[in-house]
Amino acid sequence: MTARRWVGWGLVAAVPLAFLGLFFVLPTGTLIARGFSTGGSLDLSGFGEVFSRPRTWRIVGLTFLQATLGTVFAVVLGIPGAYVLYRRRFRGQWLARALVTVPFVLPTVVVGVAFRSLLAEGGPLGALHLDGTLAAIVAALVFFNYSVVVRTVGGFWAHLDPRAEQAARVLGAPPWRAFLSVTLPALVPAITAAASIVFLFCATAFGVVLILGGIRFGTIETEIWIQTTQFLNLRAASVLSVVQLVVVGAVLGVSGAARRRRERALHLTAVDAARERLGRADWAPAVATGLVGVVLIALPMLSLVLRSLRTSRGWSLQNYANLATTGGRGVLTGTVWAALGNSVRTAVLATAIAVVVGALVGLVVSRRPRSRSGRRAIETLDAVFMLPLGVSAVTVGFGFLIALHRPLGLDIDLRTWWGLVPVAQAVVAVPLVVRSLLPVLRAIEPRLRQAAAMLGASPWRVFLAVDLPMVRRALGLAIGFAFAVSLGEFGATSFLVRPDRPTLPIVIYRLIGRPGAENLGMALAASVVLAALTAAVMMLAERWRPASAMGEL
Amino acid sequence: MTTARGLEVSDVVVQYEADGRWLPAVDGVSFEVTPGEVLGLLGPSGCGKSTLLRAIAGLERLVRGAVSWDGADLAPVPVHRRGFGLMFQDGQLFPHRDVAGNVAFGLQMAGLGPAERAPRVHELLAMVGLEGFERRQVETLSGGERQRVALARSLAPTPRLLLLDEPLSALDRALREQLAEDLARVLRETRTTAVFVTHDQDEAFAVADRIGVMFSGKLVQVGTAAELRAEGIDRSVRAFLGN
C-alpha cells in the first residue's frame, strides 16, 4: 500500500475512532477509574465494601440465573424456528420472518408494559399469577431474543449444504437422527454465536427487568441504576459497572471465538441451498414455531393493544385522547405527543451519527490488507468497535454522567448539552449498524474493486461504483435498525435525559410508576404508539434486507 | 405386477421451478437394472441425470411415474428405509467425524454395535486401498482419498442398490482413470447393483455394463458398450459430450 492510501484509510478510521474514544472509551474508562480509586490514588476498598453485602451476591446470582434461563429457552425454541423460517419455504414466509424480528427492536419499556398487561390481575393470563415472578422476566427475555437465535442460526442454516444430511438419510438415518448426528454438529458454531449474544443481551437487560422485576428481582444493570439514582452511591455503581464490564468482556471473548470458527466453517458450505416447501413431515418444528409465534410473541402484543382500548367505562379511545394531556394530576411536564416529537427528533440525529460512524467502521474493517500487521490492525479495530454492543446502555449513560463534567480537563460541562442523548443512543446503535453492513461489505469480491481500479477508477470512484450499489439494501436495514433502537432506547437515556425534554420510553416509565388507572391507560396507549412506530420502521427496513446477507442479528 | 427383479424406473417425471414456471428436469424416463448389473447414465451437464438419480434415492418428488424394487413400488418408502446407497460428487463426508466414523455411519444406523462395526470398517478401507486410515480426520485427506472414503461409506451397509453421482468428476485426469478402474473392480468384487452417473464417455465405458444416454431430460439410448459403439451414440448428444 502506498503512503497516500495509508493516510486516506487513516483518515477514514480516525472519525469513528475519535467518536468512540470521546463517547465510549472516555466514559467507561472514567467509570473504571472511579471504581478502583478515590481522590486519584488506588483504592480497592470499594470492591470490598460492595462485595461484603449479601445484596450484591444476590443480584449477581440473579443476573446469571436470568441470563442462563433466557438463553437456554431462546436457543431451544429458536432452533425449530430457524428451520421453519429459513430452511423451508412457504407462502407468507417474509411476513413471518418480519413478525419474528419485531420483538428484538421493540422498546424494552413497551415489552415490560405488554407482559404486565398480560400477566397482571385481570389480564388474559392473570389467573396464572405470574406477575412479578422470575418466569415472567424469563418469558420477556425469550420474547426479545428469540429472533436473535432464529436469524443467526437460520441465516447460517439456509446456506448449509443439504447434501450432508441427505448422505446420512441415504445411509439409513431417520430424519431426527440425520439432524442430530450431521446437521446439529454443523450448526454448533452458529448456535454458540447466537447463544453468547443472547446471554449478553439477557445479562445486560435493563428496562424490562426494571418494570417486571419489582423489588424482588434485578440485574447488575438495574442495580447500577438504583445505586445511582436512589441511593446516590456512585462508588458502588462504579464497582458494579466494572463487574459488568468483566462479565461482558468474557462473553464477548467466547462469542468472538465462535464467530471466527463459523467464518472458517463457511468455506465448507455451498452458497445457496435450494429450500424445500414446508411439508407434512415438518409438523413438529412447524407446530413449535406456531406456538411460540402465537403464545410468546403475538399474545403479549395483542393484550397490550386490547388493554389500551379499555377504560373503567368500557371500550373507548379515551386513553389515546389522553395522550394530548400531561396525565392525571400533572405527572408529566409535557404531553405524550410532545415526548414522541422529542423521541423522533433524537432518533433521527442518533441514526445519522450511528450510520455515518458505523459505515466508516464497516469500510475500514471489511478491508483485507495483504500485510500481516495490516490484518492484525483490522482485527483489533473490529473488536474495539464491537465493545459497545456488549457494554450495557446503562454503563454508557452512567459513564457519560460522571465523565463529561469537564471532559479532558476542559472547562465545559457536557452533561447538560442537549446533544448528549442522541450521541449516547448512537453509541448503542453503532455496533448494530456495523453488524448489518459488514457481512455484505466482506462478501464483495475484491477483484471487482481491482477491475474497477484497472479501468481507471480512483478509490473514491471505486467506492461509489462498486461498494455503494452493493450495500445499498443493507444500508437501508442498518438505518432501520439504528432508528428503531434509538426510538426505544431507555438505559442510557434514563441517565441523561433532561426533565423538560423527555423521550417517549421515559414518559411511559414515569406513567406506569404513578398510581391511577388513567396514568396506566396512558402508558398502555403510549406503548402501542411507540411499538407501532418501531414495528413500522423495522418492517420497512426488513423489505430491504439483502436476500443473501448472513447478518448476525 | 411384473416379476421384474432389481430396479425398475417407469415413466418418471421430475420438475423444477424456474422464474415461477415448472420445467421438466426428467421427462418420462423408463429403464431397468437387473441385480449385479452396473448401469451408466451418460449425458451433458444439465441433462437431468443427477436429478434422476436423486429421484431414485427418494430425494426428489416424482410428478409422474414410479420407481420400484423387485416389483414393489417405492413411493411410500422414505429415503432412509430404501436400503440404497448414494455417493455424491464431492463426497459429502461428515467433517466432524473421522474416517472410521464416516464409514461406520450407515452400520450404526442399521443398529450394529461397535464390536461388529470395526472389522467391517477395516475390511472396506482395505478394499478401497486406505488401510490404517481409521483415525484420520477428513480435512487431512486428498480429493482422491476422500472419494475412496465416500465409496467405502456407501458400500458399508451393503446397499441393495448403489447410486453414484459423478463420483470422479472433481478429481484430476490421472487420478480419475486410476479410480475408475478401482471403482469398477470394487463394484464387481462386491457384486453391487449400481447406477453410475457421468458426463465422461471413457469413464462410463470403463465402469458400466450397460449405458443409458440422456439428453434434455429424456433417455435417448440404452445399450452395452459394444452396442453403442456399433450403433454410434446419437450425434446431437455426442456433440455435447465433446468427442
Interface residues (C-beta under 8 A of the other chain):
Chain A: D161 R163 A164 Q166 A167 A168 R169 V170 L171 G172 A173 P174 P175 R177 A178 S181 V182 P185 A186 L268
Chain B: A57 L59 P78 V79 H80 R81 R82 G83 F84 G85 L86 F88 Q92 F94 P95 H96 F105 G106 M109 A110 R153 S154 P157 L163
